[in-house]
Amino acid sequence: MISAEILPGLHLDSRRALWLSGPRLLVVADLHWGYAASHRARGNLLPPWGDAELSATLSALIADYRPAQFLWLGDALHTLTGRAPAEAFLAASPIPITLIAGNHDARWPESTARSLHLAPFFFHHGDTAPALPPDALEIIGHHHPAYLHSDGAGTRLKLPALVAGPRRLILPAFSPWAAGTPWNDRLLPHETLWAATPKRVFALLPTRSLSSRPSA
């Protein structure tokens, strides 16, 4: 297990998961189960890859942390076409999994809740702006934040990242297909960008010379 404590009791795992040690809660966002199947159904012949990797990583996280509960923070599916592997994982899970609806899976019958308030944390997907409870730490996904590094000579490296501030966390996308939205120049005052790589989790200073439009 490789992780870093980004706020007291909150740890970012290198596998793009957030661990809340107090309530023993694991959180992931933007899994996009069935991404390849959804594209293949529309005639875009992507390789049938991704769902087995999701299942293996989720199972490993459960085995390593032994959480009391798992939270999937929206966009668990890419489209309803690819829902079968997600539903199979839910049926076989040894622990309860709470689903928050995102913009990609809002019509999925398994996913109906729009938010979860577990004081002092308030979870929602991030595609809307609900009223927040007073003094809550907002935890969202949706934006797929990443850190983009450029050496000025043509080398560019993009890393999935978590945005951490005193009132808001934005989780990295858990999907292995997610490219990520560079967040270097989008940080608000007092926010930190935490990059997650297979062997290290570390904080990065923002680079103001890079810019891009957000995606979801």
C-alpha atoms as a printed R data frame, in Angstrom:
    type eleno elety resid chain resno       x       y       z
1   ATOM     1    CA   MET     A     1   0.000   0.000   0.000
2   ATOM     2    CA   ILE     A     2   1.379   3.406  -1.025
3   ATOM     3    CA   SER     A     3  -0.447   6.477   0.242
4   ATOM     4    CA   ALA     A     4  -0.010   9.978   1.650
5   ATOM     5    CA   GLU     A     5  -2.002  11.819   4.306
6   ATOM     6    CA   ILE     A     6  -3.348  14.882   2.512
7   ATOM     7    CA   LEU     A     7  -5.457  16.159   5.434
8   ATOM     8    CA   PRO     A     8  -5.717  14.763   8.984
9   ATOM     9    CA   GLY     A     9  -7.240  11.284   8.687
10  ATOM    10    CA   LEU     A    10  -7.599  11.488   4.899
11  ATOM    11    CA   HIS     A    11  -5.167   9.500   2.772
12  ATOM    12    CA   LEU     A    12  -4.739   9.397  -1.001
13  ATOM    13    CA   ASP     A    13  -3.839   5.884  -2.137
14  ATOM    14    CA   SER     A    14  -1.606   5.567  -5.191
15  ATOM    15    CA   ARG     A    15  -4.422   3.612  -6.852
16  ATOM    16    CA   ARG     A    16  -6.520   6.835  -7.005
17  ATOM    17    CA   ALA     A    17  -8.679   6.045  -3.972
18  ATOM    18    CA   LEU     A    18  -9.368   8.169  -0.901
19  ATOM    19    CA   TRP     A    19  -9.241   6.516   2.515
20  ATOM    20    CA   LEU     A    20 -11.041   8.121   5.476
21  ATOM    21    CA   SER     A    21  -9.576   6.413   8.501
22  ATOM    22    CA   GLY     A    22 -12.165   7.658  11.053
23  ATOM    23    CA   PRO     A    23 -15.291   6.141   9.466
24  ATOM    24    CA   ARG     A    24 -13.207   3.465   7.692
25  ATOM    25    CA   LEU     A    25 -14.571   4.577   4.355
26  ATOM    26    CA   LEU     A    26 -13.021   4.078   0.917
27  ATOM    27    CA   VAL     A    27 -14.049   6.499  -1.828
28  ATOM    28    CA   VAL     A    28 -13.433   6.387  -5.573
29  ATOM    29    CA   ALA     A    29 -14.902   8.572  -8.311
30  ATOM    30    CA   ASP     A    30 -15.489   8.281 -12.046
31  ATOM    31    CA   LEU     A    31 -14.985   4.561 -12.554
32  ATOM    32    CA   HIS     A    32 -16.712   4.588 -15.973
33  ATOM    33    CA   TRP     A    33 -17.363   0.842 -15.994
34  ATOM    34    CA   GLY     A    34 -18.055  -0.392 -19.511
35  ATOM    35    CA   TYR     A    35 -16.169   2.382 -21.277
36  ATOM    36    CA   ALA     A    36 -14.861   0.112 -24.024
37  ATOM    37    CA   ALA     A    37 -18.145  -1.805 -24.347
38  ATOM    38    CA   SER     A    38 -20.061   1.473 -24.688
39  ATOM    39    CA   HIS     A    39 -17.802   2.627 -27.508
40  ATOM    40    CA   ARG     A    40 -17.821  -0.742 -29.239
41  ATOM    41    CA   ALA     A    41 -21.646  -0.716 -29.206
42  ATOM    42    CA   ARG     A    42 -21.462   2.523 -31.217
43  ATOM    43    CA   GLY     A    43 -18.998   1.067 -33.716
44  ATOM    44    CA   ASN     A    44 -15.803   2.479 -32.170
45  ATOM    45    CA   LEU     A    45 -13.745  -0.695 -31.868
46  ATOM    46    CA   LEU     A    46 -11.714   0.007 -28.762
47  ATOM    47    CA   PRO     A    47  -9.902  -3.003 -27.298
48  ATOM    48    CA   PRO     A    48 -12.111  -4.839 -24.763
49  ATOM    49    CA   TRP     A    49  -9.995  -3.700 -21.834
50  ATOM    50    CA   GLY     A    50 -10.582  -1.879 -18.566
51  ATOM    51    CA   ASP     A    51 -13.343  -3.652 -16.645
52  ATOM    52    CA   ALA     A    52 -11.171  -6.520 -15.409
53  ATOM    53    CA   GLU     A    53  -8.565  -3.975 -14.293
54  ATOM    54    CA   LEU     A    54 -11.230  -2.029 -12.395
55  ATOM    55    CA   SER     A    55 -12.446  -5.176 -10.668
56  ATOM    56    CA   ALA     A    56  -8.935  -6.285  -9.689
57  ATOM    57    CA   THR     A    57  -7.962  -2.887  -8.290
58  ATOM    58    CA   LEU     A    58 -11.206  -2.468  -6.332
59  ATOM    59    CA   SER     A    59 -10.819  -5.955  -4.871
60  ATOM    60    CA   ALA     A    60  -7.230  -5.209  -3.873
61  ATOM    61    CA   LEU     A    61  -8.286  -1.978  -2.147
62  ATOM    62    CA   ILE     A    62 -10.947  -3.844  -0.178
63  ATOM    63    CA   ALA     A    63  -8.439  -6.516   0.844
64  ATOM    64    CA   ASP     A    64  -5.810  -3.964   1.884
65  ATOM    65    CA   TYR     A    65  -7.986  -1.528   3.836
66  ATOM    66    CA   ARG     A    66 -10.844  -3.757   5.037
67  ATOM    67    CA   PRO     A    67 -13.242  -0.795   4.989
68  ATOM    68    CA   ALA     A    68 -16.592  -0.702   6.710
69  ATOM    69    CA   GLN     A    69 -18.088   0.782   3.557
70  ATOM    70    CA   PHE     A    70 -17.188   1.713  -0.011
71  ATOM    71    CA   LEU     A    71 -18.470   4.828  -1.781
72  ATOM    72    CA   TRP     A    72 -18.524   5.227  -5.564
73  ATOM    73    CA   LEU     A    73 -18.785   8.953  -6.099
74  ATOM    74    CA   GLY     A    74 -20.655   9.179  -9.386
75  ATOM    75    CA   ASP     A    75 -20.097   8.125 -12.985
76  ATOM    76    CA   ALA     A    76 -19.704   4.535 -11.904
77  ATOM    77    CA   LEU     A    77 -20.851   3.681 -15.439
78  ATOM    78    CA   HIS     A    78 -19.886   5.216 -18.743
79  ATOM    79    CA   THR     A    79 -23.272   4.321 -20.251
80  ATOM    80    CA   LEU     A    80 -25.988   1.827 -19.377
81  ATOM    81    CA   THR     A    81 -24.688  -0.400 -22.181
82  ATOM    82    CA   GLY     A    82 -21.666  -1.335 -20.086
83  ATOM    83    CA   ARG     A    83 -23.408  -1.865 -16.755
84  ATOM    84    CA   ALA     A    84 -23.095  -5.675 -16.500
85  ATOM    85    CA   PRO     A    85 -19.537  -5.827 -15.007
86  ATOM    86    CA   ALA     A    86 -20.400  -3.125 -12.465
87  ATOM    87    CA   GLU     A    87 -23.529  -4.944 -11.378
88  ATOM    88    CA   ALA     A    88 -21.613  -8.201 -11.089
89  ATOM    89    CA   PHE     A    89 -19.045  -6.544  -8.827
90  ATOM    90    CA   LEU     A    90 -21.763  -5.008  -6.656
91  ATOM    91    CA   ALA     A    91 -23.493  -8.384  -6.287
92  ATOM    92    CA   ALA     A    92 -20.259 -10.112  -5.228
93  ATOM    93    CA   SER     A    93 -18.861  -7.374  -2.984
94  ATOM    94    CA   PRO     A    94 -18.073  -8.479   0.586
95  ATOM    95    CA   ILE     A    95 -18.851  -4.986   1.944
96  ATOM    96    CA   PRO     A    96 -21.659  -2.457   1.392
97  ATOM    97    CA   ILE     A    97 -21.148  -0.122  -1.573
98  ATOM    98    CA   THR     A    98 -22.970   3.207  -1.662
99  ATOM    99    CA   LEU     A    99 -23.572   4.703  -5.109
100 ATOM   100    CA   ILE     A   100 -23.858   8.423  -5.794
101 ATOM   101    CA   ALA     A   101 -25.388   9.268  -9.168
102 ATOM   102    CA   GLY     A   102 -23.294  11.183 -11.680
103 ATOM   103    CA   ASN     A   103 -24.155  12.649 -15.050
104 ATOM   104    CA   HIS     A   104 -23.146   9.432 -16.868
105 ATOM   105    CA   ASP     A   105 -25.212   7.032 -14.753
106 ATOM   106    CA   ALA     A   106 -28.160   9.173 -13.630
107 ATOM   107    CA   ARG     A   107 -30.627   6.723 -15.254
108 ATOM   108    CA   TRP     A   108 -29.051   3.600 -13.735
109 ATOM   109    CA   PRO     A   109 -31.557   2.050 -11.292
110 ATOM   110    CA   GLU     A   110 -28.730   1.000  -8.975
111 ATOM   111    CA   SER     A   111 -27.622   4.621  -8.535
112 ATOM   112    CA   THR     A   112 -30.265   7.025  -7.223
113 ATOM   113    CA   ALA     A   113 -28.749   9.087  -4.397
114 ATOM   114    CA   ARG     A   114 -27.404  12.508  -5.385
115 ATOM   115    CA   SER     A   115 -25.375  13.199  -2.247
116 ATOM   116    CA   LEU     A   116 -24.283  11.838   1.103
117 ATOM   117    CA   HIS     A   117 -23.704  13.872   4.264
118 ATOM   118    CA   LEU     A   118 -21.406  12.093   6.694
119 ATOM   119    CA   ALA     A   119 -20.421  14.966   8.968
120 ATOM   120    CA   PRO     A   120 -18.078  16.732   8.545
121 ATOM   121    CA   PHE     A   121 -17.936  15.401   4.955
122 ATOM   122    CA   PHE     A   122 -20.426  16.135   2.176
123 ATOM   123    CA   PHE     A   123 -20.136  13.906  -0.885
124 ATOM   124    CA   HIS     A   124 -21.642  14.523  -4.313
125 ATOM   125    CA   HIS     A   125 -20.489  13.899  -7.870
126 ATOM   126    CA   GLY     A   126 -19.650  17.485  -8.743
127 ATOM   127    CA   ASP     A   127 -21.712  17.968 -11.904
128 ATOM   128    CA   THR     A   128 -24.125  20.219  -9.977
129 ATOM   129    CA   ALA     A   129 -23.689  22.717  -7.147
130 ATOM   130    CA   PRO     A   130 -25.962  21.684  -4.264
131 ATOM   131    CA   ALA     A   131 -26.266  23.715  -1.076
132 ATOM   132    CA   LEU     A   132 -23.566  22.605   1.345
133 ATOM   133    CA   PRO     A   133 -24.083  22.020   5.058
134 ATOM   134    CA   PRO     A   134 -22.292  24.612   7.211
135 ATOM   135    CA   ASP     A   135 -18.613  23.836   7.831
136 ATOM   136    CA   ALA     A   136 -18.712  20.744   5.606
137 ATOM   137    CA   LEU     A   137 -15.729  19.500   3.620
138 ATOM   138    CA   GLU     A   138 -17.030  19.011   0.077
139 ATOM   139    CA   ILE     A   139 -15.719  15.854  -1.642
140 ATOM   140    CA   ILE     A   140 -16.449  15.497  -5.355
141 ATOM   141    CA   GLY     A   141 -15.257  13.882  -8.590
142 ATOM   142    CA   HIS     A   142 -16.453  14.700 -12.128
143 ATOM   143    CA   HIS     A   143 -13.540  16.902 -13.256
144 ATOM   144    CA   HIS     A   144 -10.805  14.224 -13.642
145 ATOM   145    CA   PRO     A   145  -7.992  16.490 -12.340
146 ATOM   146    CA   ALA     A   146  -4.418  15.803 -13.413
147 ATOM   147    CA   TYR     A   147  -0.980  17.362 -13.174
148 ATOM   148    CA   LEU     A   148   0.684  18.180 -16.490
149 ATOM   149    CA   HIS     A   149   4.465  18.508 -16.541
150 ATOM   150    CA   SER     A   150   6.395  19.921 -19.491
151 ATOM   151    CA   ASP     A   151  10.167  20.307 -19.683
152 ATOM   152    CA   GLY     A   152   9.964  22.950 -22.411
153 ATOM   153    CA   ALA     A   153  11.662  20.655 -24.920
154 ATOM   154    CA   GLY     A   154   8.673  18.617 -26.038
155 ATOM   155    CA   THR     A   155   8.374  16.131 -23.167
156 ATOM   156    CA   ARG     A   156   4.962  16.178 -21.503
157 ATOM   157    CA   LEU     A   157   3.839  13.968 -18.628
158 ATOM   158    CA   LYS     A   158   0.311  13.844 -17.259
159 ATOM   159    CA   LEU     A   159  -0.411  12.334 -13.833
160 ATOM   160    CA   PRO     A   160  -3.812  11.755 -12.183
161 ATOM   161    CA   ALA     A   161  -4.157  14.110  -9.241
162 ATOM   162    CA   LEU     A   162  -6.309  15.073  -6.284
163 ATOM   163    CA   VAL     A   163  -7.119  18.700  -5.530
164 ATOM   164    CA   ALA     A   164  -7.053  19.351  -1.771
165 ATOM   165    CA   GLY     A   165  -8.210  22.499  -0.013
166 ATOM   166    CA   PRO     A   166  -9.642  23.402   3.384
167 ATOM   167    CA   ARG     A   167 -13.237  23.236   2.079
168 ATOM   168    CA   ARG     A   168 -13.054  21.017  -1.029
169 ATOM   169    CA   LEU     A   169 -11.459  17.850  -2.369
170 ATOM   170    CA   ILE     A   170 -11.666  16.838  -6.037
171 ATOM   171    CA   LEU     A   171 -10.793  13.176  -6.548
172 ATOM   172    CA   PRO     A   172  -8.871  11.810  -9.530
173 ATOM   173    CA   ALA     A   173 -10.781   9.653 -11.978
174 ATOM   174    CA   PHE     A   174 -10.519   5.977 -11.090
175 ATOM   175    CA   SER     A   175 -11.093   4.824 -14.676
176 ATOM   176    CA   PRO     A   176  -7.983   3.464 -16.420
177 ATOM   177    CA   TRP     A   177  -9.308   5.135 -19.590
178 ATOM   178    CA   ALA     A   178  -9.441   8.654 -18.104
179 ATOM   179    CA   ALA     A   179  -6.968  11.037 -19.702
180 ATOM   180    CA   GLY     A   180  -7.360  13.710 -17.028
181 ATOM   181    CA   THR     A   181  -7.822  17.491 -17.130
182 ATOM   182    CA   PRO     A   182  -4.645  19.483 -16.357
183 ATOM   183    CA   TRP     A   183  -5.269  21.421 -13.163
184 ATOM   184    CA   ASN     A   184  -1.952  23.248 -12.775
185 ATOM   185    CA   ASP     A   185  -3.404  26.707 -13.292
186 ATOM   186    CA   ARG     A   186  -6.857  26.033 -11.830
187 ATOM   187    CA   LEU     A   187  -5.959  25.795  -8.161
188 ATOM   188    CA   LEU     A   188  -7.777  28.150  -5.828
189 ATOM   189    CA   PRO     A   189  -5.899  29.879  -2.980
190 ATOM   190    CA   HIS     A   190  -4.843  27.395  -0.266
191 ATOM   191    CA   GLU     A   191  -5.400  24.357  -2.544
192 ATOM   192    CA   THR     A   192  -2.718  21.744  -3.220
193 ATOM   193    CA   LEU     A   193  -2.383  19.337  -6.135
194 ATOM   194    CA   TRP     A   194  -1.473  15.768  -5.125
195 ATOM   195    CA   ALA     A   195  -0.234  13.472  -7.899
196 ATOM   196    CA   ALA     A   196  -0.791   9.708  -7.732
197 ATOM   197    CA   THR     A   197   1.628   7.338  -9.468
198 ATOM   198    CA   PRO     A   198   1.927   3.568  -8.969
199 ATOM   199    CA   LYS     A   199   4.963   4.001  -6.693
200 ATOM   200    CA   ARG     A   200   4.500   7.414  -5.096
201 ATOM   201    CA   VAL     A   201   1.954  10.013  -3.958
202 ATOM   202    CA   PHE     A   202   3.282  13.561  -3.652
203 ATOM   203    CA   ALA     A   203   2.284  17.238  -3.575
204 ATOM   204    CA   LEU     A   204   3.134  19.505  -6.496
205 ATOM   205    CA   LEU     A   205   3.436  23.239  -6.896
206 ATOM   206    CA   PRO     A   206   1.159  24.732  -9.571
207 ATOM   207    CA   THR     A   207   2.595  25.695 -12.955
208 ATOM   208    CA   ARG     A   208   0.847  28.798 -14.240
209 ATOM   209    CA   SER     A   209   2.017  28.507 -17.852
210 ATOM   210    CA   LEU     A   210  -0.242  25.564 -18.714
211 ATOM   211    CA   SER     A   211  -3.921  25.819 -19.464
212 ATOM   212    CA   SER     A   212  -6.726  23.715 -20.891
213 ATOM   213    CA   ARG     A   213 -10.473  23.450 -20.843
214 ATOM   214    CA   PRO     A   214 -12.068  21.149 -18.233
215 ATOM   215    CA   SER     A   215 -13.702  17.904 -19.307
216 ATOM   216    CA   ALA     A   216 -15.952  15.391 -17.637
